[in-house]
Amino acid sequence: MEEKSPPRDVVDVIFDYMQKNNLSAADLSRLTKISKSTISHWSKSQSGTRRLSQKNLEAIAKAFNITVSELLINSGISSSEATENSMYEKTIAIPYLQDIFVGAGMEHTNFSDYSRKSYILYPKELIERHSASVSHCYFINVKGDSMEPTINDGDLILVDTSAVGELLDGHVYAFCDGVFLRIKRLRKLLSGKCLIQSDNKNYPDEEVTAEEWESSFNLLGRVIERLGPVN
């Protein structure tokens, strides 16, 4: 999605710092990994929003050897707003797919409707400790009790959709069985089959052959975090 232009006062501060540091648009692009065309667009824009993406704010501040808060204060944002923004420097906005319910034991919900999307601010360090790809993570809802006590009915789970290569034995994954969206613990058997397990022992294990898995199953990602009440 195309990023909105920052307001003129933020643009002025950015270009002031560029001038003081003898940086061209190409230089800033190289230092921040922000495209030169985006930087040029900012210089030509007449209006926009007060926020750049958090990633670009951090990259620009780092290039000028200042904090994000200093950049915002210098751009005319109040100290209280900058302090509030500094709280976000260690968080990332993760998409929350509000209409997606993983049938964890109650396999009655399909995954066709992704229309309602909001965002949840989540600590970066909690994602990075899993070596997860932040840009490929999203929150979805859990429906059912088959993964209790690990994951409970009504919890939100954080799924890393980049983790669809080699299966990590014994980890919890979100997948589609050809009809329904599910989460289960997956294990690789010496026979080549995949064992699908519920943590709730009231639910039986399932075995599928490698051929069945390849033809009917679609691995969506590894479950790396959960949000829910403590019972």
Sequence and secondary structure as in RCSB ss.txt:
>XXXX:A:sequence
MEEKSPPRDVVDVIFDYMQKNNLSAADLSRLTKISKSTISHWSKSQSGTRRLSQKNLEAIAKAFNITVSELLINS
GISSSEATENSMYEKTIAIPYLQDIFVGAGMEHTNFSDYSRKSYILYPKELIERHSASVSHCYFINVKGDSMEPT
INDGDLILVDTSAVGELLDGHVYAFCDGVFLRIKRLRKLLSGKCLIQSDNKNYPDEEVTAEEWESSFNLLGRVIE
RLGPVN
>XXXX:A:secstr
       HHHHHHHHHHHHHTT  HHHHHHHH   HHHHHHHHH S   S   HHHHHHHHHHTTS HHHHHHHT
T  HHHHHHHHTTTTEEEEEEEEEEEEESS     S     EEEEEEEHHHHHTTT  GGGEEEEEEESSTTTTT
S TT EEEEETT  SS  TT EEEEE SS EEEEEEEE TTS EEEE SSTTS  EEE HHHHHHH EEEEEEEE
EE    
